[in-house]
Amino acid sequence: MEIGDLHFTYGNVAVFAVALFLLAGVYSFVKQGLKIAALIVLVLAALAFTGGVMWL
Protein backbone atom coordinates (compact mmCIF):
# COMPACT_ATOMS: atom_id res chain seq x y z
CA MET A 1 0.00 0.00 0.00
CA GLU A 2 1.32 3.45 -0.80
CA ILE A 3 0.20 6.78 0.63
CA GLY A 4 2.25 9.67 -0.69
CA ASP A 5 5.86 8.76 0.00
CA LEU A 6 4.96 6.23 2.70
CA HIS A 7 5.30 2.57 1.74
CA PHE A 8 3.30 0.31 4.03
CA THR A 9 4.41 -3.32 4.03
CA TYR A 10 3.16 -6.25 6.07
CA GLY A 11 6.17 -5.73 8.37
CA ASN A 12 5.28 -2.09 9.09
CA VAL A 13 1.65 -2.95 9.73
CA ALA A 14 2.71 -5.79 12.05
CA VAL A 15 4.95 -3.44 14.07
CA PHE A 16 2.12 -0.91 14.41
CA ALA A 17 -0.25 -3.73 15.43
CA VAL A 18 2.20 -4.75 18.18
CA ALA A 19 2.33 -1.12 19.36
CA LEU A 20 -1.49 -1.00 19.54
CA PHE A 21 -1.55 -4.33 21.39
CA LEU A 22 0.94 -2.93 23.93
CA LEU A 23 -1.19 0.20 24.33
CA ALA A 24 -4.15 -2.04 25.16
CA GLY A 25 -1.93 -3.64 27.81
CA VAL A 26 -1.16 -0.20 29.23
CA TYR A 27 -4.89 0.47 29.59
CA SER A 28 -5.37 -2.89 31.30
CA PHE A 29 -2.52 -2.32 33.76
CA VAL A 30 -3.74 1.19 34.61
CA LYS A 31 -7.22 -0.19 35.20
CA GLN A 32 -5.77 -2.76 37.63
CA GLY A 33 -3.74 -0.08 39.40
CA LEU A 34 -0.33 -1.41 38.26
CA LYS A 35 1.21 1.94 37.34
CA ILE A 36 4.87 0.81 37.18
CA ALA A 37 3.99 -2.07 34.85
CA ALA A 38 1.87 0.30 32.74
CA LEU A 39 4.80 2.70 32.43
CA ILE A 40 7.14 -0.10 31.31
CA VAL A 41 4.66 -1.34 28.71
CA LEU A 42 4.07 2.24 27.53
CA VAL A 43 7.81 2.63 26.92
CA LEU A 44 7.83 -0.64 24.95
CA ALA A 45 4.84 0.56 22.91
CA ALA A 46 6.62 3.84 22.16
CA LEU A 47 9.72 1.92 21.02
CA ALA A 48 7.63 -0.32 18.77
CA PHE A 49 5.82 2.67 17.27
CA THR A 50 9.10 4.52 16.73
CA GLY A 51 10.58 1.45 15.06
CA GLY A 52 7.59 1.25 12.75
CA VAL A 53 7.89 4.93 11.81
CA MET A 54 11.62 4.63 11.16
CA TRP A 55 11.01 1.56 8.99
CA LEU A 56 8.71 3.52 6.66
Kinemage of the C-alpha trace (Angstrom):
@kinemage 1
@onewidth
@group {chain A} dominant
@subgroup {mainchain}
@vectorlist {calphas} color= white
{ca met a 1} P 0.000 0.000 0.000
{ca glu a 2} L 1.315 3.452 -0.799
{ca ile a 3} L 0.202 6.783 0.632
{ca gly a 4} L 2.252 9.671 -0.693
{ca asp a 5} L 5.863 8.756 -0.002
{ca leu a 6} L 4.960 6.229 2.704
{ca his a 7} L 5.300 2.573 1.740
{ca phe a 8} L 3.300 0.306 4.029
{ca thr a 9} L 4.405 -3.318 4.032
{ca tyr a 10} L 3.162 -6.251 6.072
{ca gly a 11} L 6.171 -5.729 8.369
{ca asn a 12} L 5.282 -2.090 9.094
{ca val a 13} L 1.651 -2.953 9.733
{ca ala a 14} L 2.709 -5.793 12.055
{ca val a 15} L 4.951 -3.441 14.069
{ca phe a 16} L 2.118 -0.912 14.409
{ca ala a 17} L -0.248 -3.731 15.433
{ca val a 18} L 2.203 -4.755 18.181
{ca ala a 19} L 2.325 -1.124 19.356
{ca leu a 20} L -1.486 -1.003 19.536
{ca phe a 21} L -1.546 -4.330 21.387
{ca leu a 22} L 0.942 -2.935 23.926
{ca leu a 23} L -1.193 0.198 24.333
{ca ala a 24} L -4.155 -2.036 25.157
{ca gly a 25} L -1.930 -3.643 27.808
{ca val a 26} L -1.163 -0.200 29.234
{ca tyr a 27} L -4.890 0.471 29.593
{ca ser a 28} L -5.372 -2.894 31.296
{ca phe a 29} L -2.523 -2.320 33.763
{ca val a 30} L -3.740 1.195 34.614
{ca lys a 31} L -7.224 -0.193 35.204
{ca gln a 32} L -5.767 -2.756 37.632
{ca gly a 33} L -3.736 -0.081 39.401
{ca leu a 34} L -0.332 -1.407 38.263
{ca lys a 35} L 1.211 1.939 37.343
{ca ile a 36} L 4.869 0.814 37.183
{ca ala a 37} L 3.990 -2.071 34.853
{ca ala a 38} L 1.869 0.296 32.743
{ca leu a 39} L 4.798 2.697 32.430
{ca ile a 40} L 7.139 -0.096 31.314
{ca val a 41} L 4.664 -1.342 28.714
{ca leu a 42} L 4.070 2.240 27.533
{ca val a 43} L 7.808 2.626 26.923
{ca leu a 44} L 7.826 -0.644 24.952
{ca ala a 45} L 4.840 0.560 22.909
{ca ala a 46} L 6.616 3.838 22.155
{ca leu a 47} L 9.723 1.921 21.023
{ca ala a 48} L 7.627 -0.321 18.771
{ca phe a 49} L 5.822 2.671 17.270
{ca thr a 50} L 9.105 4.520 16.728
{ca gly a 51} L 10.580 1.451 15.062
{ca gly a 52} L 7.585 1.250 12.745
{ca val a 53} L 7.887 4.926 11.815
{ca met a 54} L 11.622 4.629 11.159
{ca trp a 55} L 11.014 1.560 8.992
{ca leu a 56} L 8.713 3.521 6.660
